[in-house]
Amino acid sequence: MIQDPTFEIVEMTPEWAEEILAKNNFKNRRIRVANLERLVTAIEKDQWLPTSQGIALDHDGNLLDGQHRLVAVVKAKKSIKIMLARGLDPKAFSVLDSGCTRTAGDALAVAGCSSANPAAAAIKLYIMYYEHPDRLWGEKVRPAHNTILQQWKDKKEIIDQYVSDIQGIWRRYRTFQLSPCIAFALIADDAGWKFDEVIEYFCVFGSGANLKEDSPILSYRNQLANPVYRRRGSNASQLQLNSQIKCFNLWKRPEGTTLKKFMQPSIPPQGKMLSVILRKECFPNNIVNVIPKSA
């Protein structure tokens, strides 16, 4: 039977800190040098005071929170008084320090996501697209880290596939923003588009090869070649996601469209988030449309 967590003020020695770090340190986030130096200085100058933030261990003694504090104790070579929590649920990692330095990418990395940061950024956009389609996305509507983590777990296979392939195209061509495009791919997947069809779009977008002058992809691609244009506005990711949806829709339904210049769609509150055209609208399962007409 799992017991309730315990909390106590302990004297953390450099030796004990090193032992905890060695046990399961690979599960923690990368060291932020500035944060570490601040803690080391405080310990060396005897300015450290115990607070509610300390060291957190799960039922098996694995480190959930306090990595920087432990490393600071080791580097300063001085013992400190600190709050030690034992027996926490491992799921607590996704919410610890979520308002401070812990990121959603850290939570995904602990869970085993190999490309945690781009995946977390894309999932955040994906969630806000559905939950707040009529709002400008900012801090007030940003999903919690554990919500992002659960979404990754629910769609792990398809998210990891898209992150891997789209990131590969992005590294080769650098013609689009990564996280909005991964988010778009997940939305397109919800609209029934097949994985290969979405990746084909990004291959065409990335290379720009053999595109006609009136191609929406070519026009939008040329605009994104300007770094200032690509990063403009405080909600650039929301704008780029909406633009990818519009560009994809025009690419899939080009009939009747004469395009000289791609115009980015507005986003809330002036505009709205667009919907990806359903695949069945482009490839309706209607036998009349499949059988050739008789002469």
Order of alpha helices (4+ residues) and beta strands (2+ residues): beta-alpha-alpha-beta-beta-alpha-beta-alpha-alpha-alpha-alpha-alpha-alpha-alpha-alpha-alpha-alpha-alpha
